[in-house]
Amino acid sequence: MAEALWHFRPMAPGEINHDPMERELFATETINERLVREAVQNSLDAALSRADGSLGEPVRMRFSLEGVHSPLDTFSASAYVEGLEEHLLTGLDPSDDFRRQVALRGLGNSGMPYLVIEDAGTVGLEGDWRQFDDSDGEPADNNHFYWFFRNVGRSGKSDLDGGSWGLGKWVFPDASRLSAYIAVTRRRSDGETLLMGQAVLTKHNVDGRRYDPYGYFGEEGEHGLKLPLSLSNPAHRPFIEQCAEDFGLRFLEEPGLSVIIPFPRVDGDPPIDRQQILAAVVHNYFYPIIAGGLEVTVDDGGGDAARVTADTIDDVLTHLTLEDNGERSMGSYLRLFDMCREAATLPERGHIELNAPPRNVAFYEHHAMLAGLRSRYDRGETLAFRVRMSVERKGTGRKEATSFRLYVQHDGSLTQGHDFYVRGALSITDMDFIRRHKARTLLVVDESEPLAALLRDSEPPAHTTWYPQSERVAKRWVSARNRITEVRKTADNLLSIWDAAPVELQQDALADIFPAGGHGAARRRGREGKPAVKPVHPVPPPSHPDFDIHQTGTGFRVRFVSGVSAPPRRVRLRAAYEAPRGNPMNGYSPHDFRLHGADALDVRAEGCQAIPGGGGNELLLEVDEPERFSLAVRGFDKHRDLIVRVERLADTAQEEGSGDDPSV
């Protein structure tokens, strides 16, 4: 059996001393967030489906904490730290008692806990593992092994990839109290299996000699080049097979990458644990999971593994500790997931085309058309937009057509807006631009779009925001700052157009059902009987008084007025409690009441069929017998002012006009 050791390079006299600074570039994220974000992103970038152009199977990932609860025994573990101990003592913070213990006394009797991260459905670390440079004579475009192990702050990824800084792999040693990891990969191209490790310490001295911060676990070849163990080498095979058995690696029968993290930081704040990993998976990769491109399993050896897929992601939420409200609450996630499912399946013809990002100015060419969509927005419909624009790479002199998708939904129950951004498969989490709107938005930039490459260049190493002032993007793209700002403000500008547009009331009747003596009435009267709040949009009188609405106990009844001519066959009814200001229908919350669905009020229809409308406060009535037409609803809060609006609808879709046509 080959003897694998940890090797550190002695530094030459005069060589610059340096310490890795990667941790500072990821300081805004918790350890679970950055571990999940970078590990999953690397796996998605190496997906088999992208390598051969097919749809293929989803990337499958496994985060296993089984080794935390059942550590590897001391005797077996010693084979994986041979040569590392003496470097730990001086190559890391000497005040760290744990590292001092490992350096001075070995692993002790408690063995070695470990975390395993594996993927399948990827190509593995392809390429010549002996390559150590990518000068003009030695290109390394597809050498994943070279970029993973032999580069820091440099990336060989293309415009289609999620990462670009060459720093993401740092999260593996960062997650280890030894600042080290071991990787085992099976490659798609040749079926070879390789094993190699890396440690990221600081510049340090051992027995009077200076050593480089970066160490390797493997064999030492000619000229000091550190080489991996290979399964095809009979001398290496027993060690690799023993490693797979010791750490319970499960995906080595197919191409992929397995990373072993010794002594994971399970005692940090927050610790690496099952719940934290699951929450990070859901928050950062909900879109590719729902779209069917990613499946993640998290297990800890203490029970059933949690499997996050398109079919199970809703159920996974019920086992997580979430916010009571806000973007990371149960309700927010469930509505977001529904929006993602619609985005993943909606055909292109279902999107409203815009030839430029909207601007909140009166002379914007699509202003009138967007304002005409206000009624659909008010009803809580999810409006889907394809927004087109162009970008230009410096030095090409050529504009490239590109686009992104935006999904918008009004939600009166929100206290502030929830906006989500996805580039390729990755959620861009540190952006919040629609707080003043009661809406939920999802902006998706497909990875094949030139815009995705521009936005990726604007992101910091943690890939958490689109930064217009980024120097890197300014060097590579023409007018990058303007393009990024346009994309970031698209949702806010669109919603501002609707907030500023007059409320279109094509109603036949308006009734203020519970005004007398209610709390809302007193609030409206204010002092000395004067109105306390001036309405933002005064309500016009009914243009077609076809309906009679009157109070009945804790509800109301709607009928046609006596002698009405040509009664409509289709009627829309909406109700809402009055709000202090603005249009009460915009302030409706499902927590107030529901006219249909679970926990609905008592609704009784005669001479018509009541069909659920676009929101919980809306009913569409198909009138079968106009002479018997009646709709009664009971169960409202009698202490709150209730507004009821009824309008006739055209009898056919053609009569309703083209305002709801997605092609507008």
Residue, then its C-alpha position, 0 to 999 in steps of 0.5 A: m500500500a502506498e504511503a500518502l503524506w501531507h507535504f508543505r513546500p519550503m520557501a526560498p530566501g527572499e520569497i514574499n511572506h503571505d497569508p491567505m485572506e479568503r475568509e475576509l471575502f466571505a465574512t458576510e455569510t454564515i459558515n453553513e451558507r458559504l459552505v452550501r452555496e459554494a459546494v453546490q455551485n461547483s457541482l452544478d457547474a460540473a453537471l453532466s447535462r451541461a457537458d454533453g448538452s442534454l437535459g440529463e438527470p439532475v445533479r445529486m448532492r449529499f451532505s452527510l454528518e454521520g461521521v460527526h456522531s460516529p467518528l473514525d477511530t484514532f488508529s484509522a484516522s492517523a493515516y489521514v493526518e500523517g505529516l500534518e501535525e507539526h505544521l498545525l502548531t505554527g501554521l495556525d493561531p497558536s492560541d487555538d487549544f484544539r489545534r495545539q492538542v492535535a499538533l502535540r498529542g495527536l488525535g487522542n482517544s476520541g477519534m476523528p469526526y468528519l463531514v462528507i459532501e458528495d455529488a453525482g451527475t457531474v463530470g468529476l475533476e477532469g484533466d491532466w493532474r500533472q499540469f501545473d501552469d496554464s501559459d500560452g503553450e499549456p492551455a487548461d480550459n477544461n482541466h478541472f483538476y488543475w483549477f481546483f487544486r493548483n490555483v487560488g484567486r484564478s478561475g478557468k470557468s466559462d461565462l455559463d458557470g456560476g463561479s468566477w473568482g477561483l476562491g469558492k473551494w476555500v470553503f472546504p478547509d474553512a469548514s474544518r478545524l484542521s483547515a484541511y480536506i481530502a477529495v476523491t473524484r471519479r472522472r467521466s472521461d477516463g473512469e479514473t479515480l483520484l485522491m488528493g488533499q489540501a490544507v490552507l494554513t498560514k506562512h509558518n516555520v517548522d524547525g527553523r524552516r519557512y513553509d508555504p501556507y498551502g499543503y497537499f496530501g498525496e505523493e511527491g513527484e519530480h521537481g517537488l510536484k505533488l501528485p494524487l493517488s490513482l485507483s489504476n495504480p496497484a500500489h494506490r488502490p488499497f488506500i483509496e478503497q480503504c478511504a472510501e470504506d472509512f468515510g462511507l463514500r457512496f457515489l464513487e460508482e459514477p462520475g463525481l466528486s466526494v470531499i471529506i472534511p475532518f473535524p468540521r466546525v460543529d461547535g461554532d456560532p452557528p454550528i455546522d448541523r443538519q438544520q442549518i445546512l437544509a435551511a441554506v440549501v432551501h434559501n440558496y437553491f430553491y430555483p434549480i430544485i423546483a426546476g428539477g435540476l438539483e436534488v440534495t440529501v442531508d443525513d446525520g446518521g440519527g434517522d431518516a435522511a432529509r431529501v430535498t427535491a421538487d416534490t419534497i421541498d414544501d414538506v422540508l420547510t415544515h421541519l425547519t426553524l423559520e422566521d415568523n414573517g419576512e422573506r424566510s418565513m413559511g408563508s413567503y417560501l410557499r408562495l415563492f415556490d408556487m411562483c417558481r413552479e409557474a416560472a419553470t413551466l410557463p411557455e414563452r407565449g405566456h410572457i408579456e414582452l417588453n423591449a427595454p427595462p421599465r422606467n418610472v417616468a411618464f414618457y416611458e413608451h410602455h407606461a400606458m400598457l403597463a398601467g392597463l395591467r393594473s387590474r390584473y395585478d390588483r386581483g393577485e395574478t402572477l404577471a410574467f414579463r420577458v424584458r429584453m435589452s442589449v449588452e456590449r463587451k469591451g473591444t468587440g464593438r458589437k451589442e449582444a441581444t439578451s433578456f431576463r424574466l420577471y414575475v410579479q404578484h400583488d400580496g396585500s398581506l405583506t408589510q413590505g415587499h419580498d423580492f428574489y433574484v436568480r442568476g443561472a441556478l444561484s440565488i443572489t441573496d443580498m438585494d432588497f429593492i421593493r420594500r415599499h410595495k406590497a408585492r412579491t417578485l422573482l427575477v430570473v436571468d438564464e445562465s445562457e444569456p450574455l446578461a448573466a456573464l455581465l452580472r456575474d462579473s459584477e458580483p463579489p466572491a460570495h456572489t451575493t449582490w449585483y454591484p454596479q460600481s464593480e471595477r472588474v465589470a467596468k473593465r470588461w463591459v461597456s456601460a455596465r453600471n447603467r445595465i446593472t442599475e436597470v436590472r436591479k430597479t426593474a421590479d421597483n419601477l414596474l410596481s411604482i407605475w402601478d402604485a401611481a396609476p389611478v384606480e380603474l373602477q369599472q363597477d356597477a355598484l359600490a356599497d359601504i356595508f358596515p359604516a355606522g358605529g364601527h371602529g373604522a367609521a370613527r377613525r374616518r370621522g376623526r375629530e369634530g366629525k371631519p374626515a381624518v384621511k383624505p382619499v387618494h383616489p376618489v371613487p366615482p358614482p356607479s355608472h350602471p346601477d344594476f345592483d342592489i346591495h344591502q346589509t343582512g346581519t354580519g354580511f350582505r345580499v346582492r340582487f339585480v335592481s327591479g326592472v333592470s334591462a339586459p342583466p349581465r350573464r357574468v358578474r365580478l364581486r370583491a370585498a375588503y375591509e376599509a383601510p385608513r388610506g388608499n384603495p381598500m382592495n389593495g389592502y385585503s389580506p387572506h387573514d381577514f376573511r375568504l370568500h372561497g377555499a379553506d375556512a371560507l365564509d358562508v356563501r349562498a348563491e341562487g340563480c347563479q354559480a359562484i366561481p373562485g376569483g383571482g384572490g380570496n376576496e373575489l367571486l366570479l358569478e355565472v348568472d343562469e336565471p337572472e330573475r332569481f339572481s341573489l348572492a348572500v355572504r355572512g360571517f364578516d367582522k361587524h366591528r370593521d367597515l366592509i366595502v363591497r364592489v360589484e361589476r358586470l363583465a362581458d359575456t365572452a372573452q372577445e368582448e373583454g378586449s385585449g387588455d389581458d392578452p400576454s402579447v401586449 
